[in-house]
Amino acid sequence: MSILLVGEVGPTFMNMTRTRIYTFWRNSTLGHPITVLTILVVLATLAFQYTFVHLRINTDTAKLVAPDAPFQQYSRSYEEAFSQDLHTLLLVVESEIHPN
């Protein structure tokens, strides 16, 4: 048994209000499918545009780590000393020699 104080809203009123809201929502969306789809497409486009403009991913490890870290300093000194070899690719291929 529950006691309802003066001024409180009982659970039946809340259930009735929730039912009315759901009924209104259902009737609105089912009654106007083109409008609902148009609104969803516009919202999805705006969300995509916002994400494209504001979301950036920085993958440069030189900027993600403190520049005064010891290995960063070693890396800069190595790049200065061997700048001619920075973009050189060295491949070592080993194979067994099979006589014909």
N, C-alpha and C positions, 0 to 999 in steps of 0.2 A: 504494500500500500504506500503510495507516495502522497506527500502533502504539497499542494501548490500554493505558494505565497501570493499575496496580492501584488499585481504588477508583473509577475513572471509570465512567460509565454509557455504554454504547455507543449508537449511533444506532438500532439495532434495538429496544432497550428503550424508548427515547423514542417511537419510532413506534408500538410496541405499546401504550404507555400512552395516547398521543394517540388511537389508534384505539378503545381501550376507553372513553375519556371520550366521544368522539363517538357511539359506539354506545349508551352509556348515555343520553346526552342525547336522541338520536333516539328511542329506545324510550320514554323517559319522556314526551316531548312528544307523540308520535304515539299513545301508549297512553292519554293522559288529556287530550283536547283541551279539554273544558269547564273543567278545572282550570287549564290554561295560559291560556285566554282570560280566565277570572276574575282570575287573577293579573295579567295584562297590563292589564285594565280598571282594577283597583285601583291599580296603579302609575301608569297614565296619569292617573287622577283625582288621586292624591297629587301628581304632578308639576305638574299644572295648578293645583291649589290652592296649592302652594308658590310657583309663578311669579306667580299672581295676588296673593298677599299680599306677597311680597318684592320684586318687580320694579316699580320706579317710574321714570317718565320725566319729568324736569323740563324743560318747554319755556319757562319764564319766563326770558327773556333778562336781566332785571334781576338775577336770582339767579345766573345762570351766569357773568356777567362781574363783575369786581371793582367794588364800589359806588363806589370812589374814582377810577375812570377818568374822564377829562375829559368824554367824551360822556355818561356817566351823570349827572354833575353838571349838564351843560347840559340834559339831559332833565328832571331834577327841577326846575330853575329855570324851564324852559318850562312844565311842568305847573302849577307854583305861579302863574305869571303868567297863564296862559290856562286855568285849570281849568274855566271855563264852556264852553269849546269842545272839551274832550277827547273827548266822545262825539258830536260833530257830524259829520255826513257831508255833504260838499259834492260835488254831481254837476254836471258841465258837459256839456251836450249840444249838439253843433253839427250843423247840417244845412243843406242848400241849400234855398232857397225856390223852388219850382216854380210858375209861374203856371198857373192853370187855364184 
